[in-house]
């Protein structure tokens, strides 16, 4: 939680309370919440020190030298859009840095070839099927906090494992609302897909990873481009065979890793209200008020597609009418925020989200009614056809039973939404892992003792569970000049400082189990046994014509082939021009 924004929310809430006794009680409860938040912030200070020191100490790619290789190199503050905070940091493994430096040296030696490659890049997007795996990471922070350097330990560790990490920074509330943030995340991912090939990244092995609010932003960006791809495919199917593509097909990651995300804003608002933090949280304000909840809720959008609620004319008219009524009633809570009071038995609400009643007639009847409730009084949903879900990448969701910030059953509900839409999905659930532990428990040095010491993560909801594992004095960075402090003997790096395969295996063993899962999935070292079902609307079509996902993949492959053919033709033309110029000279 942003303390400053929390104070603003507290002022608004207290101003609306007229009863002096009620106001004093609320002041006491708010004071307790702020005290807890301050304690959590102080507890995170050692992590912040380590992260900042590491971020500042890592060598820039420009300093690469084959005679003095370092384990990780960085390229900082690369701009992907015009917004002031629209920046990314790239963390490169040594082998990627070596390849990128060699390519840069070759280009400097032959400027004409470099210009040709840049022209080709504009057509081919620097696509590469070789190189190191890539992680594009989008941070959380209640849509109002977070900076690139906060995640230096995670990105640095992934790079040590041979994964290129691209850490995305985006505009924060109040400078921007969530729709703008979604657009920026999409732009950042497009930049990564079009440029990581220049740094020896494999564009066929890109994993999009989002944490908390970042997972919601990533999911919304993926829904947008899935609908774009679906619309584009429909348009091209109406064209004559062999016609040139109307536009380039949108990029998609190989997989999406969603860590403790929020996927139904109204339901999460109800949860925050039960905790007494709904006015202190920036979520409602970042969404633009209650009316923006449904349109920024991936679970609601997919649910609407499943319930075939896309009869836009009647639905939008009703929604706009209810929206006006809500505005006239001074921002009263819409019906969707009363989800937990919608059942005869209080315990049914969470059981419904977990899916305990799935397959029963009662469950589907309740789901249909709840879907209508989730859209009542809200702004119209963005268009999304159920067939567009075929373009969504396989998704791994991570959550923890000990997470008090975003309960694990929010990911469970999203998991079933994806399965019902035909998207391959996997839900990994942990215990004794705090909300922030997934991003702050990455070590900055190798622990020489048994990896079992890392198993007992704290269940603190503030995300500070890993802070006791290292002291500030132990925060020696692998990127520093004194490599002996890293716990990795330079003689074991196989020559010029590159960590060999066995060294990377040791790095994996040092990670807590929940971070190890993220790492092996991103590295492609562990095959995920995704669960996949045919979407309800197309089971008949699946049996006769094959899955919608297979059709989408076939279309995407055709698009890539057309782009590659166009790029090859362009390359031949440029080569002929260069040859003619050489003959004239």
C-alpha positions as CSV (number, residue, x, y, z in Angstrom):
1,X,0.0,0.0,0.0
2,X,1.2,3.5,-0.8
3,X,1.3,5.3,2.6
4,X,0.7,8.7,1.0
5,X,-2.3,7.5,-1.0
6,X,-3.5,5.6,2.0
7,X,-3.6,8.8,4.1
8,X,-5.6,10.5,1.4
9,X,-8.1,7.7,1.4
10,X,-8.3,7.8,5.2
11,X,-9.1,11.5,5.1
12,X,-12.0,11.0,2.7
13,X,-13.3,8.1,4.7
14,X,-13.2,9.9,8.0
15,X,-14.8,13.0,6.5
16,X,-17.8,10.9,5.6
17,X,-18.3,9.6,9.2
18,X,-20.6,12.0,11.2
19,X,-20.9,10.0,14.4
20,X,-18.0,11.0,16.7
21,X,-17.9,7.6,18.4
22,X,-17.8,5.8,15.1
23,X,-15.1,8.2,13.9
24,X,-12.9,7.6,16.9
25,X,-13.2,3.9,16.5
26,X,-12.3,4.1,12.8
27,X,-9.3,6.4,13.6
28,X,-8.1,3.7,16.1
29,X,-8.4,0.9,13.5
30,X,-6.8,3.0,10.8
31,X,-3.9,3.9,13.1
32,X,-3.4,0.2,13.8
33,X,-3.3,-0.5,10.1
34,X,-0.8,2.2,9.4
35,X,1.4,1.1,12.3
36,X,1.4,-2.4,10.8
37,X,2.2,-1.0,7.4
38,X,5.1,1.0,8.8
39,X,6.5,-2.0,10.6
40,X,6.3,-4.0,7.3
41,X,8.1,-1.1,5.5
42,X,10.9,-1.0,8.1
43,X,11.2,-4.8,7.8
44,X,11.7,-4.4,4.1
45,X,14.6,-2.0,4.5
46,X,17.4,-4.6,4.4
47,X,15.9,-6.0,1.2
48,X,15.7,-2.4,-0.3
49,X,19.4,-1.9,0.6
50,X,20.4,-5.1,-1.1
51,X,18.3,-4.4,-4.2
52,X,19.6,-0.8,-4.6
53,X,23.2,-1.8,-4.1
54,X,22.9,-4.7,-6.5
55,X,21.1,-2.5,-9.1
56,X,23.8,0.1,-8.9
57,X,26.8,-2.3,-8.9
58,X,26.0,-4.4,-11.9
59,X,28.2,-3.7,-15.0
60,X,26.6,-2.2,-18.1
61,X,26.7,-4.1,-21.4
62,X,29.0,-1.5,-22.9
63,X,31.7,-2.5,-20.4
64,X,31.7,-6.1,-21.6
65,X,35.2,-7.6,-22.2
66,X,35.9,-11.2,-23.1
67,X,39.0,-11.0,-20.9
68,X,37.0,-10.0,-17.8
69,X,33.6,-11.5,-18.1
70,X,31.0,-10.9,-15.3
71,X,28.1,-13.2,-14.6
72,X,25.4,-10.6,-15.4
73,X,25.3,-7.4,-17.4
74,X,22.5,-4.8,-17.5
75,X,21.1,-2.3,-20.0
76,X,19.2,0.3,-18.0
77,X,16.4,2.8,-18.7
78,X,15.5,1.7,-22.1
79,X,12.4,3.6,-23.3
80,X,9.5,1.6,-24.8
81,X,6.9,4.4,-24.8
82,X,6.6,8.2,-24.4
83,X,5.4,8.2,-20.8
84,X,8.1,9.4,-18.3
85,X,8.1,6.1,-16.4
86,X,7.8,3.9,-19.5
87,X,11.2,2.3,-19.1
88,X,12.7,-1.2,-18.9
89,X,15.9,-2.7,-17.5
90,X,17.5,-5.7,-19.2
91,X,19.5,-8.2,-17.2
92,X,21.7,-10.3,-19.6
93,X,23.4,-13.6,-18.8
94,X,27.1,-13.7,-19.8
95,X,26.5,-15.7,-23.0
96,X,23.8,-13.2,-24.1
97,X,26.1,-10.3,-23.3
98,X,28.9,-11.9,-25.2
99,X,26.7,-12.4,-28.3
100,X,25.2,-8.9,-28.1
101,X,28.7,-7.3,-27.7
102,X,30.0,-9.3,-30.7
103,X,27.1,-8.3,-32.8
104,X,27.5,-4.7,-31.8
105,X,31.2,-4.8,-32.7
106,X,30.5,-6.4,-36.1
107,X,27.9,-3.8,-36.8
108,X,30.3,-1.0,-35.9
109,X,32.9,-2.5,-38.2
110,X,30.3,-2.5,-41.1
111,X,27.9,0.4,-40.7
112,X,26.2,-0.4,-44.1
113,X,25.3,-3.9,-42.9
114,X,24.1,-2.4,-39.6
115,X,21.8,-0.1,-41.6
116,X,20.4,-3.0,-43.6
117,X,19.8,-5.0,-40.4
118,X,18.0,-2.1,-38.9
119,X,15.8,-1.8,-42.0
120,X,15.1,-5.5,-41.8
121,X,14.3,-5.2,-38.1
122,X,11.5,-2.8,-39.0
123,X,9.9,-5.6,-41.1
124,X,10.8,-8.7,-39.2
125,X,10.7,-7.4,-35.6
126,X,14.2,-9.0,-34.8
127,X,12.5,-12.4,-34.3
128,X,15.0,-15.1,-33.2
129,X,14.4,-18.8,-32.5
130,X,17.8,-19.1,-30.9
131,X,19.4,-17.5,-27.9
132,X,18.6,-17.5,-24.2
133,X,15.1,-17.7,-22.6
134,X,13.5,-14.4,-21.8
135,X,11.3,-13.3,-18.9
136,X,9.3,-10.0,-19.2
137,X,8.4,-9.1,-15.6
138,X,5.6,-6.7,-14.6
139,X,5.6,-5.6,-11.0
140,X,2.7,-5.1,-8.6
141,X,2.1,-2.4,-6.0
142,X,-1.6,-1.6,-5.8
143,X,-1.2,0.2,-9.2
144,X,0.4,3.0,-7.3
145,X,3.9,1.9,-6.2
146,X,7.0,0.0,-7.5
147,X,10.2,0.8,-9.4
148,X,12.5,-1.2,-11.6
149,X,15.3,-1.4,-9.1
150,X,13.1,-3.1,-6.4
151,X,13.3,-6.3,-8.5
152,X,17.0,-6.3,-9.2
153,X,17.6,-9.4,-7.0
154,X,15.0,-11.5,-8.8
155,X,16.2,-10.3,-12.3
156,X,19.8,-10.8,-11.4
157,X,19.2,-14.3,-10.1
158,X,17.3,-15.3,-13.2
159,X,20.2,-14.0,-15.4
160,X,22.6,-16.1,-13.3
161,X,20.5,-19.0,-14.3
162,X,20.8,-18.2,-18.0
163,X,17.5,-16.3,-18.4
164,X,17.3,-12.8,-19.8
165,X,15.1,-10.7,-17.5
166,X,13.3,-7.6,-18.8
167,X,11.9,-5.6,-15.8
168,X,9.1,-3.3,-16.8
169,X,8.2,0.0,-15.2
170,X,5.0,1.8,-16.0
171,X,3.0,4.9,-15.0
172,X,1.5,4.8,-11.5
173,X,-1.7,6.1,-10.0
174,X,-2.6,9.0,-9.7
175,X,-0.7,10.0,-12.9
176,X,-2.6,7.3,-14.8
177,X,-5.6,5.1,-14.4
178,X,-5.5,1.3,-15.0
179,X,-6.6,1.4,-18.7
180,X,-3.5,3.5,-19.5
181,X,-1.3,1.1,-17.4
182,X,-2.7,-1.8,-19.5
183,X,-1.7,-0.1,-22.7
184,X,1.8,0.6,-21.4
185,X,2.3,-3.0,-20.3
186,X,1.2,-4.1,-23.8
187,X,3.6,-1.7,-25.4
188,X,6.5,-2.9,-23.1
189,X,5.8,-6.5,-24.2
190,X,5.8,-5.5,-27.8
191,X,9.1,-3.7,-27.4
192,X,10.6,-6.8,-25.8
193,X,9.4,-9.1,-28.6
194,X,10.8,-6.8,-31.2
195,X,14.2,-6.1,-29.5
196,X,15.4,-8.9,-27.2
197,X,16.7,-10.6,-30.3
198,X,19.3,-7.9,-30.6
199,X,20.6,-9.0,-27.1
200,X,20.6,-12.8,-28.0
201,X,17.2,-13.4,-26.5
202,X,15.0,-16.2,-27.9
203,X,11.7,-14.7,-29.0
204,X,10.2,-18.2,-29.2
205,X,10.9,-18.7,-25.4
206,X,9.5,-15.5,-23.9
207,X,7.5,-15.9,-20.6
208,X,5.4,-13.0,-19.4
209,X,5.4,-12.9,-15.6
210,X,3.2,-10.6,-13.6
211,X,2.9,-10.2,-9.8
212,X,-0.2,-9.0,-7.9
213,X,-1.5,-5.9,-9.7
214,X,1.0,-6.6,-12.5
215,X,-0.7,-10.0,-13.1
216,X,-4.0,-8.2,-13.6
217,X,-2.4,-5.7,-16.0
218,X,-0.8,-8.5,-18.0
219,X,-4.0,-10.5,-18.2
220,X,-5.9,-7.5,-19.5
221,X,-3.2,-6.8,-22.1
222,X,-3.4,-10.4,-23.2
223,X,-7.2,-10.3,-23.5
224,X,-6.9,-7.2,-25.7
225,X,-4.4,-8.7,-28.1
226,X,-6.3,-12.0,-28.2
227,X,-9.4,-10.1,-29.4
228,X,-7.2,-8.2,-31.9
229,X,-5.8,-11.4,-33.3
230,X,-9.3,-13.0,-33.5
231,X,-10.7,-9.9,-35.3
232,X,-7.7,-9.8,-37.7
233,X,-8.1,-13.5,-38.5
234,X,-11.8,-13.0,-39.3
235,X,-10.9,-10.1,-41.6
236,X,-8.3,-12.1,-43.4
237,X,-10.6,-15.0,-43.8
238,X,-13.0,-12.7,-45.7
239,X,-10.2,-11.6,-48.0
240,X,-9.1,-13.3,-51.1
241,X,-6.6,-16.2,-50.7
242,X,-3.0,-15.0,-50.9
243,X,-3.9,-11.3,-50.2
244,X,-1.4,-9.4,-48.1
245,X,-2.1,-9.2,-44.4
246,X,-4.1,-6.2,-43.3
247,X,-1.7,-5.7,-40.4
248,X,0.9,-7.5,-38.4
249,X,-0.4,-10.1,-36.0
250,X,0.0,-9.2,-32.3
251,X,2.7,-10.8,-30.3
252,X,2.1,-13.4,-27.6
253,X,4.3,-15.0,-25.0
254,X,5.1,-18.7,-25.0
255,X,3.4,-18.8,-21.6
256,X,2.0,-16.4,-18.9
257,X,3.0,-16.8,-15.3
258,X,0.4,-15.0,-13.1
259,X,1.6,-14.7,-9.5
260,X,-1.0,-13.9,-6.8
261,X,-3.1,-11.7,-9.1
262,X,-6.4,-9.9,-8.8
263,X,-8.8,-10.9,-11.5
264,X,-12.2,-9.8,-10.2
265,X,-12.0,-6.2,-8.9
266,X,-15.4,-6.0,-7.3
267,X,-14.9,-9.2,-5.3
268,X,-11.5,-8.2,-4.2
269,X,-13.0,-4.8,-3.1
270,X,-15.4,-6.7,-1.0
271,X,-12.5,-8.6,0.5
272,X,-10.6,-5.4,1.2
273,X,-13.7,-4.0,2.8
274,X,-13.9,-6.9,5.2
275,X,-10.3,-6.2,6.1
276,X,-11.1,-2.5,6.6
277,X,-8.6,-1.3,4.0
278,X,-10.9,-0.6,1.1
279,X,-10.7,3.2,1.4
280,X,-7.0,3.1,2.2
281,X,-6.2,1.0,-0.9
282,X,-5.8,2.8,-4.2
283,X,-7.5,0.0,-6.2
284,X,-10.9,1.7,-6.4
285,X,-9.4,5.1,-7.4
286,X,-7.0,3.5,-9.9
287,X,-9.9,1.8,-11.6
288,X,-11.7,5.2,-12.1
289,X,-14.3,4.3,-9.5
290,X,-16.8,1.5,-9.1
291,X,-17.9,1.8,-12.7
292,X,-14.5,0.7,-14.0
293,X,-14.5,-2.5,-11.9
294,X,-16.0,-5.0,-14.4
295,X,-14.2,-3.6,-17.5
296,X,-10.8,-4.2,-15.7
297,X,-11.7,-7.6,-14.4
298,X,-10.4,-10.4,-16.6
299,X,-12.5,-13.0,-14.8
300,X,-15.7,-11.0,-15.5
301,X,-14.8,-10.5,-19.2
302,X,-14.2,-14.2,-19.7
303,X,-17.3,-15.0,-17.7
304,X,-19.4,-12.7,-19.9
305,X,-18.0,-14.5,-23.0
306,X,-18.9,-17.8,-21.5
307,X,-22.4,-16.7,-20.6
308,X,-22.8,-15.3,-24.2
309,X,-23.5,-11.9,-22.8
310,X,-22.1,-10.2,-25.9
311,X,-25.5,-8.9,-27.2
312,X,-24.0,-5.5,-27.1
313,X,-27.0,-3.3,-28.0
314,X,-29.4,-4.2,-25.2
315,X,-26.6,-4.9,-22.6
316,X,-24.9,-1.5,-23.1
317,X,-28.1,0.4,-22.9
318,X,-29.0,-1.3,-19.6
319,X,-25.5,-0.8,-18.3
320,X,-25.5,2.9,-19.2
321,X,-28.9,3.4,-17.6
322,X,-27.7,1.7,-14.4
323,X,-24.4,3.7,-14.6
324,X,-26.4,7.0,-14.6
325,X,-28.4,5.8,-11.7
326,X,-25.3,4.9,-9.7
327,X,-23.8,8.3,-10.4
328,X,-26.9,10.1,-9.2
329,X,-26.7,8.0,-6.0
330,X,-23.3,9.5,-5.1
331,X,-21.1,6.6,-5.9
332,X,-23.0,3.9,-4.0
333,X,-21.5,0.5,-4.2
334,X,-22.8,-1.6,-7.1
335,X,-24.4,-5.0,-6.6
336,X,-21.1,-6.8,-7.6
337,X,-19.5,-5.5,-4.4
338,X,-22.0,-7.5,-2.4
339,X,-20.9,-10.9,-3.7
340,X,-20.1,-12.4,-0.3
341,X,-23.7,-11.7,0.8
342,X,-25.3,-13.2,-2.3
343,X,-25.6,-16.7,-0.8
344,X,-27.9,-18.2,1.8
345,X,-25.0,-19.7,3.7
346,X,-22.0,-17.4,4.2
347,X,-19.5,-20.3,3.6
348,X,-21.0,-20.9,0.1
349,X,-19.3,-17.8,-1.4
350,X,-15.7,-18.9,-1.2
351,X,-16.7,-22.5,-1.9
352,X,-18.3,-21.2,-5.1
353,X,-15.1,-19.4,-6.2
354,X,-13.0,-22.5,-5.4
355,X,-15.3,-24.6,-7.6
356,X,-16.6,-27.1,-5.0
357,X,-20.0,-27.2,-6.7
358,X,-18.8,-27.3,-10.3
359,X,-20.8,-29.7,-12.5
360,X,-24.0,-29.2,-10.6
361,X,-27.1,-27.5,-12.0
362,X,-27.0,-25.3,-8.9
363,X,-23.5,-24.1,-9.7
364,X,-24.3,-23.0,-13.3
365,X,-27.5,-21.3,-12.3
366,X,-25.7,-19.4,-9.6
367,X,-22.8,-18.5,-12.0
368,X,-25.3,-17.1,-14.6
369,X,-26.9,-14.9,-11.9
370,X,-23.6,-13.8,-10.4
371,X,-22.3,-12.8,-13.8
372,X,-25.3,-10.5,-14.4
373,X,-24.7,-9.1,-10.9
374,X,-21.0,-8.5,-11.6
375,X,-22.0,-6.3,-14.6
376,X,-24.9,-4.4,-13.1
377,X,-24.2,-0.7,-12.6
378,X,-20.8,-1.0,-14.4
379,X,-19.5,0.6,-17.6
380,X,-19.7,-1.7,-20.7
381,X,-17.2,-4.5,-20.9
382,X,-14.5,-4.3,-23.6
383,X,-15.5,-6.6,-26.6
384,X,-14.2,-10.2,-26.2
385,X,-15.4,-13.2,-28.2
386,X,-15.1,-16.6,-26.7
387,X,-13.3,-17.8,-29.8
388,X,-10.6,-15.2,-29.1
389,X,-9.6,-17.2,-26.0
390,X,-7.9,-19.6,-28.4
391,X,-5.1,-17.1,-28.8
392,X,-4.4,-16.8,-25.0
393,X,-1.1,-18.4,-24.0
394,X,-0.9,-21.3,-21.6
395,X,-1.1,-19.8,-18.1
396,X,0.5,-20.9,-14.8
397,X,-1.2,-19.3,-11.8
398,X,0.7,-19.2,-8.4
399,X,-0.9,-18.4,-5.1
400,X,-0.5,-19.1,-1.4
401,X,-2.9,-20.3,1.4
402,X,-1.0,-17.9,3.7
403,X,-1.5,-14.8,1.5
404,X,-3.7,-12.3,3.3
405,X,-3.3,-9.6,0.7
406,X,-4.8,-11.5,-2.2
407,X,-6.4,-14.8,-1.2
408,X,-5.5,-18.0,-3.1
409,X,-9.1,-18.6,-4.2
410,X,-9.0,-15.6,-6.4
411,X,-6.5,-17.4,-8.6
412,X,-8.6,-20.6,-8.3
413,X,-11.6,-18.8,-9.7
414,X,-9.4,-17.4,-12.6
415,X,-8.0,-20.9,-13.2
416,X,-11.5,-22.3,-13.8
417,X,-12.4,-19.3,-16.0
418,X,-9.4,-20.1,-18.2
419,X,-10.2,-23.8,-18.4
420,X,-13.9,-23.1,-19.3
421,X,-12.6,-20.9,-22.1
422,X,-10.4,-23.7,-23.4
423,X,-7.1,-22.1,-22.3
424,X,-4.4,-24.5,-21.0
425,X,-3.8,-23.6,-17.3
426,X,-2.1,-24.8,-14.2
427,X,-2.7,-23.6,-10.6
428,X,0.2,-24.0,-8.2
429,X,-0.7,-23.4,-4.6
430,X,1.8,-23.0,-1.7
431,X,1.7,-22.7,2.1
432,X,3.6,-20.4,4.4
433,X,4.4,-18.0,1.6
434,X,3.6,-14.3,2.0
435,X,2.2,-12.1,-0.8
436,X,5.5,-10.4,-1.5
437,X,7.7,-13.4,-0.8
438,X,7.4,-14.4,-4.5
439,X,9.4,-11.3,-5.5
440,X,11.5,-10.3,-2.4
441,X,12.9,-13.7,-1.4
442,X,15.4,-13.9,-4.3
443,X,18.9,-14.0,-2.7
444,X,21.7,-11.7,-3.7
445,X,24.4,-14.3,-2.9
446,X,24.8,-18.0,-2.9
447,X,24.2,-19.8,0.4
448,X,27.0,-22.3,1.0
449,X,24.9,-24.4,3.4
450,X,22.1,-26.8,2.7
451,X,19.2,-25.6,0.6
452,X,16.8,-26.9,3.2
453,X,17.4,-23.7,5.2
454,X,15.5,-21.8,2.5
455,X,12.3,-23.9,2.9
456,X,10.9,-22.1,5.9
457,X,9.5,-18.9,4.4
458,X,7.6,-16.5,6.5
459,X,3.9,-16.2,6.1
460,X,3.9,-12.5,6.6
461,X,1.4,-10.9,4.3
462,X,3.7,-7.9,3.9
463,X,6.0,-10.0,1.8
464,X,9.0,-9.7,4.1
465,X,9.3,-13.4,4.8
466,X,12.8,-13.7,3.4
467,X,14.3,-10.7,5.2
468,X,15.6,-12.8,8.1
469,X,17.5,-15.1,5.8
470,X,20.2,-12.5,5.1
471,X,21.5,-9.6,7.1
472,X,22.5,-6.3,5.6
473,X,26.2,-7.2,6.3
474,X,25.8,-10.3,4.1
475,X,24.4,-8.3,1.2
476,X,27.5,-8.8,-1.0
477,X,26.5,-8.7,-4.6
478,X,27.5,-11.1,-7.3
479,X,27.9,-8.2,-9.6
480,X,30.6,-6.6,-7.5
481,X,34.2,-6.7,-8.4
482,X,35.0,-9.0,-5.4
483,X,33.6,-12.2,-6.7
484,X,34.8,-14.2,-3.7
485,X,32.1,-12.7,-1.6
486,X,29.5,-14.2,-3.9
487,X,30.0,-17.7,-2.7
488,X,31.0,-18.7,-6.2
489,X,34.6,-19.3,-6.8
490,X,35.7,-17.7,-10.0
491,X,37.7,-20.8,-10.9
492,X,34.5,-22.8,-11.0
493,X,32.9,-20.6,-13.7
494,X,34.5,-22.5,-16.5
495,X,37.0,-19.9,-17.7
496,X,35.9,-16.3,-18.1
497,X,33.3,-16.2,-15.3
498,X,30.4,-18.0,-17.0
499,X,28.5,-20.3,-14.6
500,X,28.6,-23.8,-16.0
501,X,25.5,-26.1,-16.0
502,X,26.4,-27.7,-12.6
503,X,26.8,-24.2,-11.1
504,X,23.3,-23.2,-12.3
505,X,21.9,-26.4,-10.9
506,X,23.4,-25.4,-7.5
507,X,21.8,-22.0,-7.9
508,X,18.4,-23.6,-8.4
509,X,18.8,-25.8,-5.4
510,X,19.5,-22.8,-3.2
511,X,16.1,-21.3,-4.0
512,X,12.9,-21.8,-1.9
513,X,10.6,-24.2,-3.5
514,X,8.1,-21.5,-4.7
515,X,10.9,-19.5,-6.4
516,X,12.4,-22.6,-7.9
517,X,9.1,-23.4,-9.6
518,X,9.1,-19.9,-11.2
519,X,12.7,-20.3,-12.3
520,X,12.4,-23.8,-13.9
521,X,9.2,-22.8,-15.7
522,X,10.9,-19.7,-17.1
523,X,14.0,-21.6,-18.1
524,X,11.9,-24.2,-19.9
525,X,13.7,-26.8,-17.7
526,X,10.5,-28.3,-16.4
527,X,7.6,-29.2,-18.7
528,X,4.3,-28.0,-17.2
529,X,1.4,-30.5,-17.3
530,X,-1.2,-28.0,-18.3
531,X,-4.9,-28.9,-17.9
532,X,-7.0,-28.1,-21.0
533,X,-10.7,-28.5,-21.8
534,X,-12.7,-27.7,-24.9
535,X,-14.6,-24.5,-24.4
536,X,-18.3,-25.1,-23.8
537,X,-19.5,-23.3,-27.0
538,X,-17.3,-25.3,-29.3
539,X,-17.2,-28.9,-28.0
540,X,-19.1,-30.1,-31.1
541,X,-16.7,-28.2,-33.4
542,X,-13.7,-29.6,-31.6
543,X,-14.8,-33.1,-32.2
544,X,-15.3,-32.5,-35.9
545,X,-12.8,-29.9,-36.9
546,X,-10.1,-29.9,-34.3
547,X,-9.6,-27.5,-31.4
548,X,-9.9,-23.7,-31.7
549,X,-6.5,-23.4,-30.1
550,X,-4.9,-25.5,-32.9
551,X,-6.6,-23.3,-35.5
552,X,-5.3,-20.2,-33.8
553,X,-1.8,-21.6,-33.7
554,X,-2.0,-22.5,-37.3
555,X,-3.1,-19.0,-38.2
556,X,-0.3,-17.5,-36.2
557,X,2.2,-19.7,-37.8
558,X,1.0,-18.6,-41.2
559,X,1.2,-15.0,-40.2
560,X,4.8,-15.5,-39.0
561,X,5.7,-17.3,-42.3
562,X,4.2,-14.4,-44.3
563,X,6.3,-11.9,-42.3
564,X,9.4,-14.0,-42.7
565,X,8.8,-14.3,-46.5
566,X,8.4,-10.6,-46.7
567,X,11.6,-10.0,-44.7
568,X,13.5,-12.5,-46.9
569,X,12.4,-10.7,-50.0
570,X,13.4,-7.4,-48.5
571,X,16.8,-8.9,-47.5
572,X,17.4,-10.1,-51.1
573,X,16.5,-6.6,-52.5
574,X,18.9,-5.0,-50.0
575,X,21.7,-7.4,-50.9
576,X,21.2,-6.7,-54.6
577,X,21.3,-3.0,-53.9
578,X,24.5,-3.4,-52.0
579,X,26.1,-5.5,-54.7
580,X,25.2,-2.9,-57.4
581,X,26.7,-0.2,-55.2
582,X,29.9,-2.2,-54.8
583,X,30.2,-2.7,-58.6
584,X,29.7,1.0,-59.2
585,X,32.4,1.8,-56.7
